[in-house]
Amino acid sequence: MLKRIHHAAIICSDYSRSKIFYTETLELRIIAENYRAHRDSYKLDIALPDGGQIELFSFPGAPHRPSRPEAQGLRHLAFVVDNVEESVAHLTAKGIAVEPIRIDEYTGKKFTFFADPDGLPLELYQA
C-alpha cells in the first residue's frame, strides 16, 4: 500500500538561517515558497533528488523540540549518500560540525550524524 515517504515536515526557529542551510549548504532545490500572512508563517517546499521533499515551516512561538537526551517521536532524518567521506568533507568545508563516521553493526555500512540549525539530528548513510 505505501510506496515511499513523500515528505518530512520541519518547523524551524529561524526561517532565513534554515532556508540557507537546506538550500545552500545541503544544496537542495526549492520547489515553492509561500508566505501565509494569516499564520505569519513561511512554507518552503524543497526537493530531494529521489522525488521526496522537505517542507520547512516557520511558526512564531513554536516550542523547542528536545533532542538530547533523545525524546520520543521522530529520532532523526537520514539521507542516502554515495560516499560518506566525501559528504562529510563537503559539509565540514562549509563549517558544519559532523560526528565521527561509524559502521552500522548490522549492515556494515558507513554513517554519521550532523545537525540542522535547530539541532535536528540528520544522518548520512552510505548507499
N, C-alpha and C positions, 0 to 999 in steps of 0.2 A: 504494500500500500504506500508507504513512504518511500520517496525516491532519493532525496538528499536534503541537506539543510539549505533553505532559501536565503535566510539572513540571520545575523546576530545583531541585536539592538544594544547600543551602549549609550548611557547617559553620562555626559562629561561635565566637569565643573567649570572649565574654561574653553568655550567653543573655538575660539581662534587658535589657541595652542593645540587642541586636539585635532582640529582640521589640518593644520600644518603637519602634525605628527603622522596622521594616516595617509595624507595625500602627497606630502613631500618626502618625509623620512622613509615611510614604507612604500612610497611611490604607487599608491592605489589610485585608480581613475574615478573622478566624480561623475556620477550618473545624473543626479539632480540635487539642487539645493533650494530649500524653501524656508522662508521665514513665516511663522504663523503668529500674526500680531495678537490674536485673541488669547494666545497662551504665552506670549513673549518668549517664543521658543523657535530655535532652528531645527530643521531635519535635513541631514545630509546623507544622501544615498551614495555609497561607494562600492565600486565593482571589484570583486576578486577575480583572478584570472580564470577560475573554473566555472564562472557564471554565478556563484554565490555573491552575497552582498553583506555589507555592514551598514546599518542605519545608525548614524551618530546624532544624538539628540542633545539639546541644551534645555534644561528646565530650571528656572530660578528657584533657589532654595532647596534643591534636591538634597536629601541627606547623604552623608558619606557611606560608602559600602565598606564593611570590614573585610579585609583580605588577609591580614596577618594578626593573630593566628587564623588559619583557614576557617571560613564561615560556611554554613550550609548554603546550598544553592549552587549557582554556576561557579565552577572551580577556576577554569581558565579557558581561553580561546586559543586553539592550536592551528598553525599553518604548516602545510607540507612545503618543503623546500628541496631542491635538487642536491644542495650541498650546504650542510650546516656551517662548516668552517667559513665558506665564502660569505654566507649570510651574516654570520657574526662579525666578520671583518667589515662588511658594508655598514652594519649598524654602529659598530664602535667608531668607525671613521666619521660618523655623523653625531658622535657624542652620546650614544645610547649605551648605558651600562647593561651588560649581558652576563648572566651566570656562567660558570664553567660548563663546558659540554659534558654531558653524561651519556651513558649507554643504557637503553631500555633493557632490563634484565630478562624480559620475555621475548622480545623481537630481535635484540641485538642492534637496533637502530640508534643512531645518534640523535640527541635532542638537547635543548636548552631553553631557558626562560629569560624574558626581559619584561618590562612593564611599560604601559602607555602613560601619558602624563598624569593620570589619576591613580596610578598604581595597579591598574587592572592587569593581572598576570597574562602574558601572551607567550606562547610556546612556538618554537621552530622544531619541526620533526622531519628527519631525513626521509626522503621518498624511497 
